[in-house]
Amino acid sequence: MLRRRHFQIRYNRFSQTLDNIGKNEGGIDKFSRGYESFGVHRCADGGLYCKEWAPGAEGVFLTGDFNDWNPFSYPYKKLDYGKWDLYIPPKPNKSLLVPHGSKLKVVIRSKSGEILYRISPWAKYVVRESGNVNYDWIHWDPEQPYKFKHSRPKKPRSLRIYESHVGISSHEGKIASYKHFTCNVLPRIKGLGYNCIQMMAIMEHAYYASFGYQITSFFAASSRYGTPEELKELVDTAHSMGITVLLDVVHSHASKNSEDGLNMFDGTDSCYFHSGPRGTHDLWDSRLFIYSSWEVLRFLLSNIRWWLEEYGFDGFRFDGVTSMLYHHHGIGASFSGDYHEYFGLQVDEDALTYLMLANHLVHTLYPDSITIAEDVSGMPALCSPISQGGGGFDYRLAMAIPDKWIQLVKEFKDEDWNMGNIVYTLTNRRHLEKCIAYAESHDQALVGDKSLAFWLMDAEMYTNMSVLTPFTPVIDRGIQLHKMIRLITHALGGEGYLNFMGNEFGHPEWLDFPRKGNNESYHYARRQFHLTDDDLLRYKFLNNFDRDMNKLEERCGWLSAPQAFVSEKHEGNKVIAFERAALLFIFNFHPSKSYTNYRVGTTLPGKFKIVLDSDAAEYGGHQRLDHNTDFFSEPYEHNERPSSLLVYIPSRVALILQNVDPPN
């Protein structure tokens, strides 16, 4: 009863805020179009209209190439509620006073009299020229902006996400471009059977090694990869392939940079952020938004809409949701699952209201859009409808799953793996709240950690991945477990699946961006796709398996099917068996034992055939199974299933059987 009251309170806060937006701004549709008036805009007459929110400023001015950087020749007029605007008429010959590509700055005179040069929070394009420390604001107003040619794809029935970073998408030691990703990586993603890409590090961030999580310019697509028009072409090309494109959006915090970021924009620490200690994240050393602020709501909701409308993104993965949801930001919190942890004074209700508004906006504008929450706390109803007091997200990340796999490969011998604990971790999710399962993401590959393949095979990946050399025990174990871990995560762990780029083929080593600590090296800030293209290397086997796993899911749809029924999790035999989407999944994790005539329960009568076998030759397996074999179930009850069949299960093998000829 207490929890019901909390959900009602949350819905009432959302509803009241939405009503206030309607009364004061004419509705959320108009409110979320802040980018149409704020910033700098060309008018129909060739003039320029400029608008900023700087409540702590004594004066606001525009300067740049167009006025030889005279800081005070174009003053803004002060409006109500901390807003300032400026109209600059066109030249007498009607030509543009501020042409495309011009450098600009907003000049702030603070209340202490200090003169500050700032980039507009609404800037659409910023660049850092060679040798410069800070970014420059470039007026982006091309005469021929990119025109989208392809419609948005329909929301996928099953979501198979390829987590991507443009900058590291080349095997060369450099920052790759939007063009490179469009021409070289998108075809790979399509070929692998993924129907969605989640794009990281797109919102402009001054520090490359932040992985895109210290945003400096929220409306600017990162210029280190190319131009805004080239990003639009990337999204459009993905749409032409039927691929949904999600943006990794960071509204949980912002960079502390003031010269080229939001921080101290108007000379105060309270413009977009909480003032004082509450406005700083102790672990991230970044600024925290004040979600109760009217203009901050306008800024963030407009930012959401900007990426949907201007670039054609199909939704978002919201980063750092746990930090947003709680005043303690998750720091030092263990989240045992006790419901008292999710309700009470520790919850930042203003942030939760913002997330509800953002989801409402996204799904109102584009009903087929997708939103995903990165929340480690397990906040109840985060993925429930807003009308029920939920957060309105479509999915949440199943963040316990990758931790479990890393724990197993690091801390336990294979024979000590606990089948029941694996199943519990993969199935521990709330009914009707959809999860994105993954064996590893970018988090697990970062410096200080290693990719799953590298944990399994380590230094032998440098010497023993050639097909011309015999399998070593380490490489054999690593390749077989890599496939099994990914398939059981894919099939049992959620209602969507995610893979970080390159990890599908067992990308070696770890991920590390150029920084002082590694002598600004790009060696680990790249993806070595050429490894899987080399027919003499075993990476191709993992790549083939990942491709066929995804394409079988596309045909059978287990991710969109109801949660699996697990009929067996045998600790001694190390066997897990379950049914989902009319398929029978069988995993033998035992390092050495194979089983002849092993009985597996099923609800499905009739003939079965193998449709995926991790032991097949094309996947680097040992070919111990005859794919011409027919398996027939019989009405013999086993493990709470009305029927069962007998099957040979080799050691370290994953099988999928399909009922191909059910009786009439």
SVG drawing of the C-alpha trace seen along z (x, -y; Angstrom):
<svg xmlns="http://www.w3.org/2000/svg" viewBox="-3 -49 58 92">
<polyline fill="none" stroke="black" stroke-width="0.4" points="0.0,0.0 2.9,-2.3 4.6,-1.7 1.4,-2.3 1.2,-5.7 4.7,-6.5 4.0,-5.6 0.9,-7.8 3.0,-10.7 5.5,-10.3 2.8,-10.3 1.2,-13.4 4.5,-15.3 5.0,-14.4 1.4,-15.3 1.7,-18.6 4.9,-19.6 3.5,-18.7 0.4,-20.8 2.6,-23.8 4.5,-23.5 1.2,-23.6 0.0,-26.7 3.2,-28.7 4.8,-27.5 1.9,-26.3 2.7,-22.6 5.8,-20.3 5.9,-20.4 6.7,-24.1 8.7,-23.9 11.1,-21.3 11.9,-23.4 14.3,-25.7 17.0,-25.2 14.8,-27.1 15.2,-30.4 18.1,-30.0 21.6,-30.2 22.3,-32.0 19.9,-31.8 19.7,-33.2 16.4,-35.1 14.5,-35.2 15.7,-38.8 19.3,-37.7 19.7,-39.1 20.7,-37.2 18.6,-36.5 20.5,-35.5 19.2,-34.4 20.8,-33.1 19.8,-32.3 22.3,-33.8 20.6,-34.8 23.8,-35.7 25.2,-38.0 25.3,-41.8 25.8,-42.0 25.8,-39.7 27.5,-40.4 28.2,-38.6 31.6,-38.8 33.6,-36.9 35.2,-37.1 32.3,-39.2 33.2,-42.2 36.9,-41.7 36.4,-40.3 35.2,-43.6 33.8,-42.3 31.1,-45.0 29.8,-46.2 26.8,-43.9 25.1,-43.9 22.1,-41.7 18.9,-43.1 17.9,-41.9 14.6,-40.1 12.6,-38.6 13.7,-35.4 17.4,-35.8 17.1,-35.7 18.9,-37.9 18.3,-38.5 19.9,-40.3 18.9,-41.0 21.6,-41.9 20.3,-43.3 21.8,-42.0 24.4,-44.0 23.1,-46.7 23.5,-44.4 21.4,-41.7 24.4,-39.4 25.0,-37.4 26.8,-39.3 27.9,-36.0 28.5,-33.5 28.7,-29.7 32.0,-28.7 32.6,-31.9 34.0,-31.8 31.8,-33.2 31.8,-33.8 29.3,-34.9 30.9,-37.6 29.6,-37.6 30.1,-40.5 29.7,-38.9 28.3,-40.7 31.8,-41.0 32.8,-42.9 34.8,-40.0 34.7,-39.6 34.2,-36.0 34.4,-34.5 31.9,-31.6 30.6,-29.1 26.8,-29.2 25.2,-26.2 23.2,-25.8 26.2,-25.8 25.7,-23.2 29.4,-22.8 32.6,-23.3 36.2,-22.4 39.6,-22.3 42.2,-23.5 45.7,-22.0 47.7,-23.2 44.7,-24.8 43.7,-23.7 40.1,-24.8 37.4,-24.3 36.2,-27.1 32.5,-27.7 31.9,-27.6 28.6,-29.0 27.2,-26.0 24.7,-27.1 25.5,-25.3 23.7,-26.5 22.9,-22.9 22.3,-20.9 22.0,-17.1 18.6,-15.9 17.5,-12.5 16.6,-10.0 15.3,-7.1 12.5,-6.7 13.1,-5.5 12.8,-1.7 10.0,-0.3 10.7,0.7 12.4,4.1 10.4,7.0 13.7,8.2 16.5,5.8 20.1,6.8 22.3,3.9 25.9,3.2 27.4,0.8 29.7,-1.5 32.3,-4.2 33.1,-5.9 36.6,-7.1 38.0,-3.6 36.3,-1.9 39.5,-1.7 42.4,0.7 44.7,-2.2 46.2,-4.2 44.1,-7.3 40.6,-8.7 38.3,-7.3 35.6,-9.3 31.9,-9.3 32.6,-8.5 34.8,-5.5 32.1,-4.1 29.4,-4.6 31.4,-2.9 33.3,-0.2 31.5,0.6 27.8,0.4 28.0,3.2 29.7,5.4 27.0,4.7 24.3,5.5 26.1,8.7 26.4,9.8 22.6,9.7 22.4,6.7 19.4,4.5 20.4,1.6 23.5,-0.4 24.0,-2.4 26.4,-5.2 28.7,-6.4 30.7,-9.6 28.7,-11.6 27.8,-14.5 30.8,-16.8 33.4,-16.2 36.7,-18.0 38.5,-15.1 38.6,-12.1 39.7,-9.7 36.4,-10.4 34.8,-7.9 32.2,-10.7 31.0,-10.9 32.2,-14.4 30.0,-16.5 31.0,-20.1 28.6,-21.0 25.3,-19.2 23.9,-20.2 27.1,-19.6 28.0,-16.4 31.7,-15.6 33.8,-17.3 36.8,-15.0 35.0,-12.5 33.8,-14.9 30.9,-17.3 27.3,-17.3 26.2,-16.5 28.4,-13.4 26.8,-12.1 23.4,-12.6 24.6,-10.6 25.7,-7.8 22.3,-7.7 20.5,-7.8 22.6,-5.0 21.9,-2.9 18.2,-3.5 18.5,-2.4 19.8,1.0 16.9,1.3 19.1,0.5 17.7,-1.5 20.2,-4.1 20.3,-5.0 22.3,-7.8 24.2,-7.4 22.8,-10.5 24.5,-12.0 22.1,-14.1 23.3,-12.8 26.2,-15.3 28.4,-17.6 32.1,-18.5 33.6,-21.0 35.1,-22.9 34.1,-26.5 36.1,-27.9 34.4,-25.5 31.7,-23.9 28.5,-24.7 30.1,-25.2 30.1,-28.8 28.5,-30.0 27.1,-33.2 29.9,-33.6 28.1,-31.7 28.2,-28.1 24.4,-27.9 23.3,-28.6 22.6,-25.0 23.8,-23.2 23.3,-23.0 25.4,-25.5 28.0,-24.4 28.9,-20.8 25.5,-19.4 26.5,-20.5 29.6,-18.3 29.9,-14.6 32.6,-13.5 33.8,-10.5 33.3,-11.9 34.6,-15.4 31.8,-16.8 28.8,-19.1 25.3,-18.0 22.2,-19.5 19.4,-21.1 16.4,-19.3 13.9,-21.4 15.0,-24.5 12.6,-25.5 15.3,-26.5 17.3,-23.4 14.2,-21.4 13.8,-23.4 17.5,-22.8 17.5,-19.1 14.2,-18.3 15.1,-20.4 18.4,-18.5 16.5,-15.2 14.3,-16.5 17.3,-18.0 18.9,-14.7 15.7,-13.1 14.7,-15.8 18.0,-17.1 20.0,-13.9 17.2,-11.3 18.2,-9.2 15.6,-6.6 16.0,-6.8 18.5,-6.9 20.5,-4.9 20.4,-7.2 23.8,-7.1 24.3,-7.3 20.6,-6.9 21.5,-5.6 23.4,-8.8 20.3,-10.8 17.8,-8.9 19.4,-9.2 20.9,-12.1 23.7,-9.8 24.3,-9.1 24.8,-5.4 28.1,-6.1 28.6,-3.6 25.1,-2.1 24.9,1.7 21.3,2.0 20.2,5.2 16.8,5.1 15.0,3.9 12.2,1.7 12.9,-0.9 16.1,-1.7 13.9,-3.0 11.5,-5.2 12.1,-8.0 14.2,-11.1 17.3,-9.5 15.4,-9.6 15.9,-12.7 12.3,-13.1 13.1,-16.1 15.5,-14.0 12.9,-11.2 10.3,-13.6 12.7,-14.8 13.3,-11.2 9.5,-10.7 9.1,-13.9 11.9,-12.9 10.4,-9.5 7.0,-11.0 8.4,-13.4 10.3,-10.8 7.4,-8.4 4.9,-11.1 7.0,-12.5 8.0,-9.0 6.0,-6.1 8.5,-3.6 11.4,-5.2 13.4,-3.2 14.8,-4.3 17.1,-2.3 18.1,-3.1 21.6,-2.4 20.6,-1.8 22.5,0.5 20.2,0.0 17.2,1.9 14.7,-0.9 11.2,0.7 8.9,-0.3 11.6,-2.2 10.5,-0.4 6.8,-0.5 4.4,-2.9 4.3,-6.5 0.5,-6.2 1.3,-3.6 3.9,-5.9 6.7,-4.2 9.7,-5.8 8.6,-5.1 11.7,-3.4 11.4,-0.6 14.4,1.4 17.0,1.4 20.5,2.8 20.9,6.1 24.1,4.9 24.7,7.9 25.2,10.3 28.6,9.2 29.9,8.9 28.9,12.5 30.8,13.8 33.9,11.8 33.7,13.2 33.5,16.7 36.4,16.6 38.6,14.7 37.9,16.4 36.5,20.0 37.8,23.2 35.4,24.4 34.4,27.4 33.3,25.0 31.0,22.9 27.6,22.9 24.8,23.6 22.0,22.5 23.8,19.2 24.3,18.6 20.6,19.2 19.6,17.0 21.7,14.1 20.4,14.5 16.7,14.7 16.6,12.3 14.5,9.6 11.0,8.2 8.1,9.4 7.0,7.0 10.2,4.9 12.3,5.7 16.1,6.0 19.0,5.8 21.3,8.7 25.0,8.6 28.1,10.7 30.3,7.6 30.1,4.0 32.6,1.2 32.8,1.0 34.4,4.5 37.0,3.7 38.3,0.5 41.9,0.2 42.3,2.0 40.1,4.7 40.1,6.9 37.7,8.2 36.1,11.6 38.2,13.3 41.4,11.9 40.4,13.1 39.8,16.5 42.9,16.8 45.2,14.0 48.7,13.9 48.1,17.0 46.0,14.9 49.2,13.4 50.8,16.7 48.2,19.5 45.2,18.1 46.5,19.4 44.5,22.2 47.9,23.6 48.8,24.6 47.0,27.2 44.6,26.1 46.2,25.5 44.1,26.2 43.9,22.5 42.7,21.4 40.3,24.4 38.7,23.6 38.5,19.9 36.9,20.3 34.3,22.8 33.4,20.9 33.3,17.5 30.5,18.9 28.6,20.6 28.7,17.5 27.3,15.3 24.6,17.7 23.2,18.4 23.3,14.6 21.5,13.9 18.9,16.6 18.2,16.5 19.3,13.1 16.7,10.6 14.4,9.2 17.2,7.6 20.9,8.3 24.0,6.0 27.5,6.5 30.4,4.0 32.0,3.6 34.7,6.1 34.0,8.3 31.8,10.6 35.0,12.0 37.0,12.1 38.8,8.8 42.1,9.1 43.5,6.9 41.6,3.9 40.5,0.4 42.6,-2.6 42.4,-6.1 45.4,-8.3 46.3,-10.2 49.4,-11.3 49.6,-8.0 50.2,-6.0 52.2,-8.6 49.1,-9.6 49.1,-6.2 46.3,-5.1 47.4,-1.5 44.5,-0.3 42.0,-2.9 41.1,-0.9 39.2,2.1 41.2,4.7 38.5,5.9 41.2,7.2 41.7,10.1 38.4,11.6 38.9,11.0 42.1,13.1 41.1,16.7 44.2,18.1 43.2,16.8 40.6,18.3 38.8,15.0 36.7,15.8 35.1,18.8 33.7,16.5 32.6,14.0 30.7,16.7 29.0,18.0 27.9,14.5 26.5,13.9 24.5,17.2 23.3,16.7 21.8,13.4 20.3,14.6 18.7,17.6 17.2,15.2 15.8,13.1 14.0,16.1 12.8,17.6 12.4,14.5 13.4,15.7 14.1,12.2 10.5,11.2 9.2,14.5 8.1,14.9 10.8,15.7 12.3,19.1 11.3,22.2 14.5,23.7 14.0,27.4 17.5,28.3 20.5,26.7 22.5,29.8 25.5,29.0 27.3,32.3 26.8,32.6 27.2,28.9 24.2,29.0 21.6,26.2 18.5,26.8 15.6,24.5 12.9,23.8 12.1,20.5 10.3,19.5 9.6,23.2 13.3,23.9 15.2,26.3 18.5,24.9 21.1,27.3 24.4,26.2 27.1,28.6 29.6,26.5 31.6,29.5 35.2,29.1 35.7,32.8 32.5,34.9 30.3,35.7 27.0,37.4 25.4,40.1 21.6,40.5 21.2,37.6 17.5,37.0 16.2,33.5 12.6,32.4 10.4,30.6 6.8,29.5 7.0,30.1 6.3,33.5 7.7,34.6 10.9,34.5 13.8,32.2 16.8,31.1 20.0,29.2 19.7,25.6 22.8,24.2 25.8,26.2 28.8,24.4 30.8,27.5 30.5,27.1 33.6,26.8 32.7,23.3 32.7,22.1 36.0,23.6 34.4,26.7 35.3,30.3 32.5,31.6 31.3,34.2 27.7,34.0 26.0,35.3 23.6,32.7 21.7,35.2 20.5,36.9 16.8,36.7 15.8,36.5 12.3,37.6 10.6,36.6 8.4,39.2 5.6,38.7 8.0,39.4 7.8,36.8 11.2,35.3 12.0,32.3 8.4,31.0 8.1,31.3 5.5,33.6 7.8,35.0 11.5,35.6 14.2,36.7 17.6,38.3 20.6,36.4 24.3,36.7 25.9,33.6 29.7,33.3 31.7,31.3 31.8,27.5 29.0,27.4 25.9,25.4 23.0,26.7 19.7,25.4 17.2,27.9 14.1,27.0 10.9,28.9 10.6,29.4 7.8,32.0 5.3,31.8 2.6,34.6 -0.8,33.7"/>
</svg>
